[in-house]
Amino acid sequence: MEIRIRSTGQVMQEAEFRSLHNQTSFPQQLSAELLDGFDADVVMEGPQASNMEWWQYSQRSGVEQINGNWYTKYIAGPVFDADADRDAYIAQKTTERNQALQASIVSQTQARLDTFAKTRNYAGILSLCTYSGSLVPKFAAEGQYGIQLRDDTWSKCYEILAEVEAGTRPLPSGYEEIAPELPTPQWPA
């Protein structure tokens, strides 16, 4: 619980308030009525900031009084002293977001290939591909198909990512957006 001292406007944690009044025996639960006797108010949790840009976050910014009660106040952060600082921050967050998105797309593409290979009891796509030179015709054919599927899938995936990097294609919202463009893994008849 946070407590606001009326005379100073200072906001403190309950433990700090209790230690300020260490000669007072307080009940376990401090009530608004009790705090009123100490010229203090409970600070309740206010609403988080909303309607923010993708790079912003809800940031605490003091307290505010609403209808006679005190609440924590949140604003869209971060707050910058200069436009150049803001622009640099957004550029950094854009780079981080794009790198995370690319890593997620690559990871999910790999998982899709590995999951497909496991449908025929291969450990993953790499294991499947090693069977291309097998002396057992069924395994050799499956291994060849695995190589073709892997090559086609990664070629298309990296083509999409290159288009995004070149600015000729918008940033996808995630793997689900590009998955339909990747080759569909299906075992040949």
N, C-alpha and C positions, 0 to 999 in steps of 0.2 A: 504494500500500500504506500502511496505517496501522500504527503501532507504539505499544504501551503500555509505559511505563516502570514497572516493578514498584514501585520505592521510593516514587514520588510519585503513581502512578495517572494521570499525564499521558498523553494520547493525542496523537500528532503524525503528520504526513505523513512519508514516507520522506525527502524532501529536507531537512526540518527535522532529522531524526535524523542524517543524514549531515553536515549543517553543524555540529551539536553536537559531532561527532567528526571535525572537519576535518583532524586530524593522522593519521587512520587511512585506509589504502587499502582500501576495501571492494570486493568483487567486484561485478559488475553486478547480480547477483541475490542479495538477502539471504535467507539461510535461517533457519529457526527455531532451528537449532543455533547459528548465528553470533550471532543476537540474544540467545540464552540467556546467552552469554558477556558480554553488555553489560547483563544484568539487564533484558531487555526481551522482549516477546512480540508476535507478529503478531496484528493484529486482523482477523478475517475478516468478511465481509459477512453479517449476520444476516437473518432473515426480516422482510419488511415487515409492518406491522400489518395485521390482517384483522378481519372482522366489524365493519365500521364503518358508521355512519350515512351516508346519501348526501352529507352536507355535510362529512364529515370527510376527512382525508388522512393518509397514513402520515408520521410526523414522527420524525426522529432524536432519541434521548434517551440519549445517552451510550453506554456499552459494558456488556456483562455477560459473566460467565464461565459457560460451560456445559460440563460434563464436562472441565474443565481447560483449555479453549480460550477465547479472548476473541473476542467477536462484537459488531458494532454492534447497538444496541438501538433498536427502533422502537416507538412508541406511536401510538394514534389521536389525531390533533391536530385543531384546535388546543386548547391548554390555556388555561383561563380562570381569572381570579382571582375573578370574581363571576358569579352566575347572570344578572345583567342584561347583562353583556358577552356571555355565551353566547347569550342570547336575541336580542340585537341582531345578532350575527354570523349566526345561523341565519336571521333575517328578511332580512338583506341577501343571503345566499346563495340564499334562496328567490326573492327578487325577480330576481336575476341569472339563475337557472335558468329561471324562468317567461318572462322576456324573451327569453332565448336560444331556448327552445322555441317561443315564438310566432314569432320571426323565422325559425326553421327551417321551421315549418309554412307561413308566408306564402311563403317562398322556394320551397319544393317545390310549393306550389299553383301559383305562377306558372310554374315549370318545366313542370309537367304541361300547362298551357294552351299554353305556347309549343311544347312538343314535339308536341302534337296539331296545331297550326296548321302546323308544318313538314312534316307528312305530305302536305300538298298544296302544298308549296314556298312557303309564306308565311314571312316572316322570323320571325314570332312571332304571338302572339294580337293584339297591337296592329295589326300589318300586316293581318292577316286582317280585323279589324273595319273598317278603313278602306275595304274593298271593298264595304261595304253599299250605297253609293251608286253603284256601278259601272254603266255602261251595258251591260255584258256580263251577261246574266241569270244565268249560272252563277256568276260572281264575286259578283254582288249577293246571290244566295241564300246562298252560302257566308259572305259577310260578315255577313249578318243572323243566320245560325246562330252565328257566332263571337260576336256581341254577346250573343245569348241565353245561350249557354254561359258566357261570361265573367260576365255578370250573375248567373246562377243559382249558379255556382261560388263567386264571392266573397260573395254573400248568405249561402249556407250556411256557408262557412268562418267569416265574421265572426259569424254566429249562434252557432256552436259556441264560438268564442273568448269571446263575451259571456257565454254560459252558464258557462263555466269561471271567468271573472272574477267573476260574480255568486255563485259557489259552488253553483250548482244542478247542476253537472256536475263530475265529477272531472277533474283535470288529465290529458290524454292522455299516453301514454308517448312519442308522437311522431306524425309525419305519417301513418305507416302505419295508425295506429289510427283516424284520421278519414277517410282517403282513400275508404273504401267508402261513406261518407255523402255525398260530393260527387257531383255529376252525372257520369255516365260520358260522356266525350267520344266521340261516334260521329257520323260524317258521315251526314246524312239520305240515305235511298235516292233 
